[in-house]
Amino acid sequence: MTAIQEAIEYIESREAGDKFSYRQVAKIFGVDRTTLSRRHKGLQVSHEAKIANQQRLNPQQEDEVVSYIERATRDGLPPTRGILKNFGSAVAQQEVSDSWVDRFRHRHPDELTTKWDTGIDRERHLADSKHKYELYFNLLYSKMEEHGINERNLYNIDKKGFFVGVADRRKRIFSKAV
């Protein structure tokens, strides 16, 4: 319990009608008189309580947004700031701001990171198909097993996404868990 909470508890434990001085109570507990008076009268809340009241999403909803980012990252399409803003607005059922995305990322530094990506050209996209990838990776893993190559010894894997016709760079939000 903080000193300010102890001082408020002390004031509230007094008999009704007992006279007291905020200045004397503040001096006893070593807190600011103005803050004590405002908190006791309910005019001011602690900084932590203010932040919690201003957050658009509760902790459970924020965990759901982090899970969404993990799924999207695992599926190879991590969200942009705009996508995350839209998803946050849908979860909160009210519009969230651009700065909400930044604050959200800063509240989850151990789970989220941002990186720049670039799109793939049209020719690479046309050569792309799920069937070809399955054949390639099946062949790759069979050769790895055949030659006793460990997965940790694979290098230089292409990490381009599937952003067709997009040549500019975009900042995306990735899950660190994936």
Backbone as CSV, one residue per row, in Angstrom:
resi,resn,N_x,N_y,N_z,CA_x,CA_y,CA_z,C_x,C_y,C_z
1,MET,0.856,-1.176,0.000,0.000,0.000,0.000,0.900,1.237,0.000
2,THR,0.565,2.206,-0.831,1.375,3.421,-0.919,1.036,4.356,0.234
3,ALA,1.910,5.326,0.445,1.718,6.284,1.537,0.420,7.069,1.358
4,ILE,0.102,7.423,0.136,-1.131,8.190,-0.114,-2.363,7.354,0.223
5,GLN,-2.318,6.057,-0.089,-3.440,5.171,0.240,-3.573,5.006,1.758
6,GLU,-2.434,4.910,2.445,-2.461,4.806,3.907,-3.047,6.069,4.523
7,ALA,-2.681,7.230,3.980,-3.204,8.495,4.498,-4.718,8.579,4.296
8,ILE,-5.199,8.167,3.130,-6.643,8.190,2.862,-7.365,7.218,3.788
9,GLU,-6.781,6.051,3.994,-7.371,5.068,4.902,-7.436,5.626,6.324
10,TYR,-6.396,6.325,6.731,-6.350,6.952,8.062,-7.477,7.976,8.199
11,ILE,-7.664,8.809,7.170,-8.724,9.825,7.205,-10.095,9.163,7.279
12,GLU,-10.306,8.124,6.479,-11.614,7.470,6.431,-11.908,6.632,7.667
13,SER,-10.880,6.274,8.425,-11.089,5.472,9.629,-11.506,6.330,10.826
14,ARG,-11.446,7.625,10.699,-11.831,8.526,11.789,-13.354,8.531,11.932
15,GLU,-13.800,8.885,13.115,-15.235,8.978,13.380,-15.854,10.090,12.541
16,ALA,-17.094,9.899,12.149,-17.798,10.930,11.383,-17.902,12.187,12.232
17,GLY,-17.590,13.308,11.646,-17.661,14.579,12.362,-16.351,14.981,13.023
18,ASP,-15.384,14.048,13.128,-14.071,14.405,13.694,-13.391,15.396,12.769
19,LYS,-12.846,16.425,13.350,-12.115,17.423,12.563,-10.706,16.900,12.294
20,PHE,-10.211,17.166,11.104,-8.826,16.819,10.771,-8.308,17.843,9.784
21,SER,-7.009,17.889,9.662,-6.368,18.814,8.734,-5.611,17.995,7.694
22,TYR,-5.898,18.280,6.410,-5.161,17.591,5.350,-3.663,17.855,5.492
23,ARG,-3.325,19.073,5.907,-1.909,19.439,6.052,-1.225,18.549,7.096
24,GLN,-1.892,18.344,8.246,-1.291,17.519,9.306,-1.184,16.051,8.881
25,VAL,-2.239,15.528,8.255,-2.219,14.126,7.810,-1.147,13.939,6.736
26,ALA,-1.047,14.906,5.816,-0.030,14.823,4.762,1.365,14.836,5.362
27,LYS,1.556,15.643,6.396,2.873,15.717,7.047,3.202,14.397,7.748
28,ILE,2.214,13.795,8.409,2.425,12.521,9.112,2.861,11.429,8.131
29,PHE,2.196,11.355,6.972,2.464,10.286,6.008,3.471,10.669,4.931
30,GLY,3.929,11.912,4.947,4.952,12.346,3.991,4.456,12.410,2.557
31,VAL,3.223,12.901,2.373,2.663,13.028,1.027,2.287,14.480,0.765
32,ASP,2.023,14.799,-0.484,1.635,16.154,-0.859,0.208,16.436,-0.391
33,ARG,0.009,17.591,0.261,-1.299,17.942,0.813,-2.365,18.062,-0.273
34,THR,-2.018,18.702,-1.375,-2.989,18.909,-2.453,-3.419,17.578,-3.062
35,THR,-2.453,16.703,-3.309,-2.767,15.385,-3.872,-3.650,14.593,-2.916
36,LEU,-3.321,14.627,-1.618,-4.114,13.915,-0.618,-5.551,14.423,-0.613
37,SER,-5.713,15.718,-0.614,-7.049,16.305,-0.577,-7.846,15.943,-1.831
38,ARG,-7.219,16.033,-3.001,-7.920,15.719,-4.260,-8.291,14.240,-4.346
39,ARG,-7.369,13.373,-3.934,-7.659,11.931,-3.988,-8.774,11.568,-3.009
40,HIS,-8.733,12.152,-1.812,-9.745,11.841,-0.804,-11.122,12.303,-1.254
41,LYS,-11.180,13.434,-1.931,-12.458,13.970,-2.404,-12.902,13.324,-3.721
42,GLY,-12.045,12.465,-4.295,-12.387,11.784,-5.540,-12.216,12.646,-6.774
43,LEU,-11.482,13.743,-6.653,-11.263,14.637,-7.783,-10.087,14.208,-8.642
44,GLN,-9.246,13.351,-8.097,-8.034,12.929,-8.804,-7.803,11.451,-8.520
45,VAL,-7.331,10.731,-9.538,-6.993,9.317,-9.354,-5.498,9.138,-9.583
46,SER,-4.986,7.992,-9.205,-3.561,7.728,-9.398,-3.242,7.657,-10.888
47,HIS,-1.983,7.845,-11.214,-1.538,7.807,-12.609,-1.861,6.449,-13.236
48,GLU,-1.641,5.363,-12.484,-1.910,4.019,-12.992,-3.398,3.825,-13.275
49,ALA,-4.252,4.327,-12.364,-5.696,4.199,-12.561,-6.151,5.016,-13.762
50,LYS,-5.555,6.187,-13.942,-5.907,7.035,-15.083,-5.568,6.325,-16.391
51,ILE,-4.372,5.725,-16.456,-3.952,5.010,-17.662,-4.898,3.843,-17.944
52,ALA,-5.236,3.076,-16.896,-6.125,1.923,-17.073,-7.500,2.359,-17.575
53,ASN,-7.997,3.499,-17.093,-9.311,3.984,-17.525,-9.290,4.509,-18.953
54,GLN,-8.132,4.967,-19.416,-8.041,5.533,-20.755,-7.791,4.484,-21.831
55,GLN,-7.375,3.293,-21.443,-7.090,2.266,-22.441,-8.375,1.838,-23.140
56,ARG,-8.290,1.711,-24.445,-9.459,1.334,-25.243,-9.823,-0.136,-25.042
57,LEU,-8.812,-0.987,-24.856,-9.046,-2.427,-24.728,-8.673,-2.899,-23.334
58,ASN,-9.420,-3.850,-22.813,-9.037,-4.446,-21.536,-7.932,-5.477,-21.798
59,PRO,-7.269,-5.963,-20.749,-6.151,-6.900,-20.957,-6.516,-8.146,-21.768
60,GLN,-7.719,-8.683,-21.576,-8.130,-9.870,-22.331,-8.255,-9.539,-23.823
61,GLN,-8.803,-8.379,-24.141,-8.929,-7.972,-25.540,-7.552,-7.737,-26.155
62,GLU,-6.637,-7.149,-25.373,-5.283,-6.928,-25.885,-4.599,-8.257,-26.174
63,ASP,-4.820,-9.252,-25.307,-4.253,-10.583,-25.557,-4.806,-11.175,-26.849
64,GLU,-6.079,-10.922,-27.123,-6.693,-11.417,-28.360,-6.060,-10.752,-29.583
65,VAL,-5.751,-9.459,-29.490,-5.106,-8.756,-30.604,-3.700,-9.316,-30.822
66,VAL,-2.969,-9.586,-29.726,-1.633,-10.182,-29.845,-1.740,-11.558,-30.501
67,SER,-2.754,-12.346,-30.121,-2.958,-13.668,-30.740,-3.252,-13.536,-32.229
68,TYR,-4.036,-12.526,-32.595,-4.332,-12.273,-34.011,-3.041,-11.984,-34.779
69,ILE,-2.169,-11.161,-34.196,-0.903,-10.826,-34.857,-0.037,-12.075,-35.001
70,GLU,-0.025,-12.930,-33.969,0.738,-14.185,-34.048,0.213,-15.064,-35.182
71,ARG,-1.119,-15.203,-35.284,-1.702,-16.025,-36.355,-1.377,-15.439,-37.722
72,ALA,-1.507,-14.124,-37.843,-1.242,-13.475,-39.129,0.226,-13.624,-39.511
73,THR,1.124,-13.502,-38.538,2.554,-13.667,-38.804,2.843,-15.100,-39.223
74,ARG,2.244,-16.054,-38.525,2.438,-17.467,-38.849,1.924,-17.777,-40.256
75,ASP,0.845,-17.101,-40.664,0.274,-17.312,-41.995,1.019,-16.550,-43.083
76,GLY,2.046,-15.803,-42.703,2.869,-15.104,-43.686,2.359,-13.740,-44.100
77,LEU,1.378,-13.204,-43.389,0.851,-11.888,-43.732,0.695,-11.040,-42.467
78,PRO,1.812,-10.604,-41.882,1.717,-9.782,-40.673,1.016,-8.459,-40.980
79,PRO,0.243,-7.940,-40.032,-0.553,-6.747,-40.311,0.276,-5.468,-40.408
80,THR,-0.231,-4.537,-41.197,0.339,-3.192,-41.241,-0.288,-2.404,-40.094
81,ARG,0.182,-1.174,-39.911,-0.392,-0.313,-38.876,-1.889,-0.094,-39.137
82,GLY,-2.249,0.114,-40.401,-3.654,0.342,-40.746,-4.533,-0.855,-40.440
83,ILE,-4.036,-2.047,-40.760,-4.795,-3.269,-40.477,-4.965,-3.432,-38.973
84,LEU,-3.880,-3.187,-38.216,-3.948,-3.316,-36.762,-4.904,-2.279,-36.170
85,LYS,-4.888,-1.077,-36.715,-5.808,-0.028,-36.251,-7.254,-0.455,-36.491
86,ASN,-7.552,-0.991,-37.671,-8.912,-1.456,-37.976,-9.329,-2.605,-37.067
87,PHE,-8.411,-3.545,-36.828,-8.728,-4.680,-35.962,-8.960,-4.199,-34.531
88,GLY,-8.098,-3.280,-34.058,-8.267,-2.717,-32.714,-9.597,-1.995,-32.578
89,SER,-9.992,-1.257,-33.610,-11.282,-0.552,-33.593,-12.440,-1.546,-33.535
90,ALA,-12.320,-2.643,-34.272,-13.378,-3.658,-34.273,-13.502,-4.316,-32.902
91,VAL,-12.372,-4.610,-32.279,-12.400,-5.251,-30.961,-12.936,-4.281,-29.909
92,ALA,-12.479,-3.025,-29.958,-12.900,-2.026,-28.973,-14.317,-1.520,-29.227
93,GLN,-14.831,-1.749,-30.421,-16.141,-1.259,-30.853,-16.219,0.262,-30.782
94,GLN,-15.062,0.887,-30.976,-14.960,2.339,-31.118,-13.655,2.627,-31.841
95,GLU,-13.593,3.768,-32.481,-12.419,4.110,-33.289,-11.184,4.276,-32.401
96,VAL,-10.080,3.655,-32.807,-8.804,3.875,-32.120,-7.938,4.751,-33.020
97,SER,-7.015,5.472,-32.413,-6.195,6.425,-33.164,-4.932,5.762,-33.707
98,ASP,-4.230,6.509,-34.557,-2.945,6.020,-35.064,-1.953,5.851,-33.919
99,SER,-1.993,6.759,-32.955,-1.051,6.661,-31.834,-1.387,5.476,-30.926
100,TRP,-2.641,4.970,-30.979,-2.987,3.783,-30.203,-2.114,2.606,-30.634
101,VAL,-1.847,2.500,-31.946,-1.020,1.405,-32.463,0.367,1.469,-31.827
102,ASP,0.950,2.674,-31.754,2.272,2.829,-31.137,2.237,2.462,-29.658
103,ARG,1.232,2.956,-28.942,1.140,2.653,-27.505,0.919,1.157,-27.286
104,PHE,0.110,0.536,-28.147,-0.133,-0.903,-28.047,1.173,-1.674,-28.219
105,ARG,1.950,-1.299,-29.234,3.239,-1.962,-29.461,4.166,-1.782,-28.263
106,HIS,4.174,-0.588,-27.678,5.051,-0.328,-26.533,4.580,-1.061,-25.275
107,ARG,3.292,-1.379,-25.199,2.806,-2.168,-24.061,3.165,-3.645,-24.202
108,HIS,3.534,-4.081,-25.405,3.852,-5.488,-25.664,5.224,-5.632,-26.336
109,PRO,6.277,-5.076,-25.739,7.590,-5.121,-26.403,8.187,-6.524,-26.472
110,ASP,7.798,-7.405,-25.556,8.353,-8.762,-25.558,7.666,-9.661,-26.583
111,GLU,6.495,-9.237,-27.068,5.727,-10.079,-27.978,5.710,-9.573,-29.413
112,LEU,5.912,-8.250,-29.605,5.758,-7.663,-30.938,6.993,-6.886,-31.370
113,THR,7.212,-6.855,-32.662,8.284,-6.056,-33.244,7.814,-5.564,-34.608
114,THR,8.475,-4.538,-35.129,8.131,-4.058,-36.469,9.322,-4.239,-37.384
115,LYS,9.027,-4.515,-38.634,10.068,-4.675,-39.654,9.538,-4.118,-40.964
116,TRP,10.470,-3.736,-41.837,10.097,-3.278,-43.171,10.045,-4.475,-44.106
117,ASP,9.105,-4.459,-45.031,9.065,-5.505,-46.050,8.907,-4.855,-47.417
118,THR,9.139,-5.636,-48.431,8.928,-5.173,-49.804,8.105,-6.230,-50.518
119,GLY,7.413,-5.832,-51.533,6.576,-6.770,-52.275,7.388,-7.585,-53.260
120,ILE,6.767,-8.622,-53.800,7.435,-9.429,-54.822,6.940,-8.975,-56.193
121,ASP,7.766,-9.177,-57.193,7.366,-8.744,-58.532,6.343,-9.714,-59.125
122,ARG,5.708,-9.286,-60.176,4.608,-10.028,-60.790,5.056,-11.397,-61.315
123,GLU,6.248,-11.482,-61.897,6.733,-12.756,-62.454,6.895,-13.808,-61.355
124,ARG,7.421,-13.378,-60.216,7.580,-14.332,-59.113,6.222,-14.806,-58.623
125,HIS,5.260,-13.904,-58.603,3.927,-14.287,-58.153,3.291,-15.297,-59.111
126,LEU,3.450,-15.076,-60.397,2.864,-15.988,-61.384,3.483,-17.381,-61.297
127,ALA,4.738,-17.456,-60.903,5.412,-18.748,-60.772,5.067,-19.431,-59.449
128,ASP,4.299,-18.764,-58.640,3.999,-19.216,-57.290,2.768,-20.125,-57.266
129,SER,2.851,-21.240,-56.525,1.662,-22.065,-56.298,1.907,-22.949,-55.082
130,LYS,0.840,-23.257,-54.381,0.940,-24.085,-53.184,1.493,-25.466,-53.537
131,HIS,1.044,-26.017,-54.638,1.487,-27.347,-55.063,3.007,-27.376,-55.279
132,LYS,3.538,-26.347,-55.944,4.985,-26.291,-56.186,5.760,-26.191,-54.877
133,TYR,5.227,-25.417,-53.929,5.902,-25.298,-52.640,5.896,-26.629,-51.895
134,GLU,4.771,-27.324,-51.924,4.700,-28.620,-51.256,5.707,-29.592,-51.866
135,LEU,5.777,-29.636,-53.193,6.753,-30.507,-53.859,8.179,-30.130,-53.460
136,TYR,8.459,-28.837,-53.474,9.809,-28.364,-53.146,10.196,-28.749,-51.720
137,PHE,9.312,-28.460,-50.758,9.675,-28.730,-49.370,9.698,-30.224,-49.062
138,ASN,8.845,-31.001,-49.701,8.923,-32.455,-49.529,10.263,-32.982,-50.041
139,LEU,10.687,-32.496,-51.203,11.981,-32.887,-51.755,13.118,-32.415,-50.846
140,LEU,13.019,-31.179,-50.392,14.057,-30.624,-49.514,14.210,-31.463,-48.248
141,TYR,13.095,-31.770,-47.572,13.176,-32.540,-46.332,13.637,-33.976,-46.574
142,SER,13.252,-34.552,-47.691,13.732,-35.913,-47.970,15.246,-35.901,-48.197
143,LYS,15.758,-34.886,-48.886,17.209,-34.774,-49.106,17.934,-34.487,-47.789
144,MET,17.317,-33.692,-46.935,17.935,-33.407,-45.634,18.050,-34.686,-44.809
145,GLU,16.990,-35.486,-44.801,17.025,-36.751,-44.068,18.033,-37.710,-44.692
146,GLU,18.044,-37.758,-46.008,18.951,-38.654,-46.731,20.413,-38.335,-46.417
147,HIS,20.734,-37.050,-46.328,22.122,-36.646,-46.100,22.416,-36.263,-44.648
148,GLY,21.440,-36.448,-43.758,21.649,-36.172,-42.338,21.878,-34.691,-42.027
149,ILE,21.210,-33.819,-42.742,21.371,-32.375,-42.521,20.351,-31.916,-41.487
150,ASN,20.832,-31.211,-40.490,19.996,-30.699,-39.416,19.282,-29.423,-39.871
151,GLU,18.044,-29.188,-39.401,17.290,-27.996,-39.801,18.005,-26.709,-39.420
152,ARG,18.735,-26.725,-38.320,19.412,-25.496,-37.877,20.547,-25.096,-38.812
153,ASN,20.881,-25.953,-39.761,21.947,-25.644,-40.712,21.423,-25.090,-42.038
154,LEU,20.146,-24.718,-42.092,19.586,-24.107,-43.299,19.817,-22.601,-43.254
155,TYR,20.265,-22.043,-44.357,20.549,-20.611,-44.419,19.993,-20.027,-45.701
156,ASN,19.914,-18.686,-45.729,19.577,-17.936,-46.933,18.200,-18.298,-47.490
157,ILE,17.226,-18.422,-46.596,15.868,-18.708,-47.033,15.197,-17.388,-47.383
158,ASP,14.530,-17.344,-48.515,13.868,-16.132,-48.987,12.678,-15.810,-48.089
159,LYS,12.636,-14.579,-47.596,11.555,-14.198,-46.690,10.618,-13.170,-47.311
160,LYS,10.539,-13.131,-48.628,9.611,-12.208,-49.287,8.189,-12.685,-49.030
161,GLY,7.266,-11.727,-48.967,5.871,-12.074,-48.760,5.148,-12.224,-50.078
162,PHE,3.847,-12.248,-50.029,3.032,-12.424,-51.222,2.273,-11.140,-51.543
163,PHE,2.953,-10.022,-51.581,2.315,-8.735,-51.811,2.474,-8.377,-53.281
164,VAL,1.560,-8.860,-54.086,1.657,-8.749,-55.538,1.503,-7.302,-55.972
165,GLY,2.399,-6.878,-56.862,2.310,-5.547,-57.433,2.671,-4.437,-56.476
166,VAL,3.153,-4.766,-55.318,3.517,-3.753,-54.340,5.028,-3.646,-54.334
167,ALA,5.535,-2.538,-54.826,6.981,-2.385,-54.922,7.529,-1.526,-53.793
168,ASP,6.656,-0.779,-53.110,7.156,0.081,-52.044,7.344,-0.706,-50.755
169,ARG,8.078,-0.079,-49.853,8.329,-0.725,-48.567,7.203,-0.380,-47.601
170,ARG,6.853,-1.339,-46.777,5.823,-1.128,-45.764,6.335,-1.635,-44.436
171,LYS,5.933,-0.960,-43.388,6.295,-1.417,-42.058,5.181,-2.329,-41.565
172,ARG,5.556,-3.508,-41.125,4.588,-4.480,-40.641,4.897,-4.822,-39.195
173,ILE,3.891,-5.298,-38.494,4.026,-5.648,-37.086,4.052,-7.159,-36.991
174,PHE,5.146,-7.687,-36.458,5.370,-9.124,-36.389,5.300,-9.604,-34.951
175,SER,4.907,-10.854,-34.787,4.973,-11.507,-33.492,6.379,-12.049,-33.310
176,LYS,6.967,-11.820,-32.149,8.301,-12.356,-31.871,8.249,-13.856,-31.617
177,ALA,7.063,-14.364,-31.266,6.926,-15.787,-30.946,7.016,-16.663,-32.182
178,VAL,6.734,-16.106,-33.344,6.704,-16.907,-34.573,8.009,-16.762,-35.309
